[in-house]
Amino acid sequence: MSGFTLTRRTLFLAFVAVGVLSGLLVGSLGSALAAEGRTPKTPTKQSSLIVVVDELSSPQPLLLAAWQVQHTQVGALEWTPLYPTPLDNGTGYAQPHAEVRLTATTSEAIGLLAPVAQASVSFDEIFVVDRIAVNAISTLAGAPLTLGSTAGQPQAALQEQVQLVQNLCAASWQTEQLDAWVALAPQHLQSSASVFELITRWDGWAQDGFGLDCSHPWANGN
């Protein structure tokens, strides 16, 4: 594909190396290698859980945000906040509260987090990023942002996170920015998605011109 300074094969092997050495990408390496050469199909309705913490290096990272993202079609994303929750949800995480911390960044541990468990949502994959990753990614989007405290000011934090999502969706992404995303793993970005899937998604997204159509059904009362 034009615009890449590295071939897809090279990028594939680079991701494999990162996954093997760090244990970051927990998808089956054997399945990823077997899948090389064919493009996996994205489910019509795929659900991702995006979790933001203060420091991934911490033994008990502080939870800053949790969002469910529904992929309704290629480039169309529906964002729903699980933590903090909007004011329409009443009390709980809509008001100042005690800090929420992760005991681990495994799928099982994240699924047991109170904000996630109480939302009763299902998800196909998990992405965990920390403040450094958020700052780096938002800088790539042209609008640097460092997330503040969620426990102390949940509604201000929610507004800040919505602005971050809008900036990411409106950004003019470039094919060569994949390097910067790769550099964040595994210290500041972790994922349960398979190695090959991440590469092919970026490739497909690039072919579609990096277009994103982001919506917030919760904010519209839908």
WOFEN-V155017 format. One record per backbone hydrogen bond with DSSP energy under -0.5 kcal/mol. NH is the residue of the N-H (numbers start at 1). CO is the residue of the C=O. If there is no record, write none. Layout:
nh->{NH,NH}
co->{CO,CO}
This chain:
nh->{4,11,12,13,14,15,16,17,18,19,20,21,22,23,26,26,27,32,33,34,35,36,36,38,40,46,48,49,50,50,51,51,52,53,54,58,61,63,64,65,66,67,68,69,69,70,70,71,71,72,72,73,76,77,77,78,79,79,80,82,83,89,90,94,95,97,101,102,110,111,112,113,117,118,119,120,120,121,124,125,127,128,129,130,131,131,134,135,136,137,138,139,140,141,142,143,147,153,157,158,159,160,161,162,163,164,165,166,167,168,169,170,171,173,177,178,179,181,182,183,184,184,185,188,189,190,192,198,199,200,201,202,203,204,205,206,207,208,209,210,211,213,214,215,219,220,220,221,222}
co->{1,7,8,9,10,11,12,13,14,15,16,17,18,19,24,191,193,28,29,30,31,32,33,35,38,71,69,125,48,67,49,127,65,129,62,55,58,100,52,52,83,50,80,48,67,68,78,46,69,70,76,76,73,75,213,70,77,215,68,66,66,86,87,91,92,151,99,61,106,107,108,110,113,114,115,116,117,116,47,47,49,190,51,188,53,54,130,131,132,133,134,135,136,137,139,138,145,149,153,154,155,156,157,158,159,160,161,162,163,164,165,166,167,171,174,175,176,177,178,179,180,181,182,184,184,128,126,194,195,196,197,198,199,200,201,202,203,204,206,205,208,75,212,77,216,216,217,218,217}
